[in-house]
Amino acid sequence: MLIIRREGLYLVGTICFSTELRWSISKYDAWTTRRREDAERVASAVGGTVMLFNPIVNQIREACFN
């Protein structure tokens, strides 16, 4: 899964009926996608980094797309 991290926090989404972003300290709360294009677009918009996350084994690392 792909998630977005910025300054040690993970993007959850927007607050209902607002454009304010909601962030969490837990990567398990993060918004996820499998689409590289979506993750890159969102990361660019919020100033974050795309991360690869495997919740089954609790592994996370920065995504490197060539």
C-alpha angles and dihedrals in degrees: 000000000000121000135171124244128188126172092345094308129106125228113245099173139262127319111255115274090004141086091225113119123235118216132187136197088222120081088204089068093052126119107253136203137168093208113099093201093055093048093049092048093050093044090052092049094051099035093246140130127251111239132191109229128190106188094185093067097020094242125151132176139158113275115240114199119185 
